[in-house]
Amino acid sequence: MSLRLPTIDQIGIRALLERNASECPDREFVTFEDGTSWTFSEALNQAFSAANVLRGMGVQQGQVVAILLGNGADFLRAWWGAAALGATTAMFNPTYQGEFLGNLVRKAEPVLVISESDAHVPVAAAIDVPSMHPFALRSGSAEPPKLERPIEVWDVHGILCTSGTTGGSKAVLQSYHHLHTTGSWATIDAGLSPDDTLLVDLPLFHAALNTFVVGCLATRSRLAVRTRPQLSRYWAVARETGATIAVGVSAMAVYLQGQPTVPEERDHRMRYWIGVPLPSDPTAFAQRFGISGGVLGAYGCTEIGVAVIARPGVAHPPGSCGRARPGFELRIVDENDVEVPAGQPGELVVRTELPWAISHGYLNDGEATAASWRNGWFHTGDALSVDEDGNYYFRDRIKDVIRRRGENISSFEIERIIAGHPAIEEAACIAVSSDLGIEDEIKVLIVRRDGADLDYLQLVEWLAAHVPYFMVPRFFEEVDSFPKTATGRIQKFLLRGEHTDRCWDREPYIAVTRDGVKRRTAVPSGR
């Protein structure tokens, strides 16, 4: 049976808020960490209030509003208010700062920045964009804001700024249908209902989480919003919130499985746990923690959302990330876009049965759009293989990107910042395996300027002032020069085989966290 393009009434944020407020106004919808909550009626009023404030600030339908907020009522109010106005949102990690943040925000071309951090005000001013505190969004009228025209499924809901791969960051265009398709597999398709509750403890600015929130709008499932995961009492939080579905990224599964077995870890209502990546043994994970429906897994990226899914009850060989989801056509191809035999690694390319189900391009970057969407297929830049039974296996990243702390990190962006240090001539960042073997650690190789002094502890502190905490490299190594192509590009494939035994490891000497930088010892750090 062929798929049908959904209507905006079925997938639009404003339309779903209005439907739910009309049909079940007094049903509790969102609970927050401070004990407050919103009903469906209150959620709509909060959205309309924010929308009218934004309109008063001059925001028009189709214009971009940048949101730099953590999880909470302010984030939902800003997001849903912009959506109710028909504006486009660009969501950023609020720990971003300085030049790095300014470059990302500039690409999205916002007309307004919403942030509660004083550190973001000069960033907005530097790109000549006004900023406002989210508290102001509470003061607007709850009257439905008039639209200049109807919102459509192909309208741009969001600008998703990638972390950059082979070059600088790109601004990915996300339509409402793309938003819906990315989250529907684990919400609508998984059979969520008003009896379900999504634990929202990962950052809402990530598409991995906010797309599930939109799915819950469609299924009328509750949201339990928390500022961040509390791994030390994860299952207690699940019980307290009544969560039936949650998302785990990075090494969360490894941490949870490494804790002593206690009865409380099964005392909850959880029926689905979405693992990105999957635990090493999803069935054992679900059995130990009493997850009745099992563990869901997926493969995807910013531009395509989710193209491969692993469902409980479907046999997947060890190491597989699942099978192609309905409506997605996948191929594994060589450098000339010719399909390779089963079992042979190649680049995954994707297209969809319905229009607007994946991104339709990069904002103001026709060259990058043409390069990625060539020959009628989106090129993911990831190396996968597929077996005879249609099981897909992630092999490597063709694109120059590092995965750390649940974030895709551009080595290009780190290198550009490091090269601005007065003691450094040139730098190359590569991924090395973490201690847990789940994600990447960042290693930077450095060519020092002639005659320059370089103290690694001071370099770490300098970097922490210029990039988000999770982008600060762990390993540092000095080299005399880099292997390069005839055109002067660093041949990173020759560097990736390098180990860390010759590196300076900052971990014993200095801690870099979201709360700041703290030296652990005054051991000399220069090399």
Helices and strands as residue ranges (DSSP letters): H 8-11, H 13-23, E 28-31, E 37-39, H 40-56, E 64-68, H 73-84, E 88-91, H 98-108, E 112-115, G 118-120, H 121-126, E 131-132, G 134-139, E 156-161, E 171-175, H 176-184, E 197-200, H 207-219, E 222-225, G 231-233, H 234-241, E 245-249, H 252-257, G 263-266, E 272-276, H 282-289, E 295-301, E 305-310, E 323-324, E 328-333, E 346-352, H 366-372, G 374-376, E 378-386, E 392-397, E 401-404, E 407-410, H 411-418, E 424-433, E 440-448, H 456-464, G 469-471, E 475-478, G 492-494, E 504-505, E 510-513, E 516-519
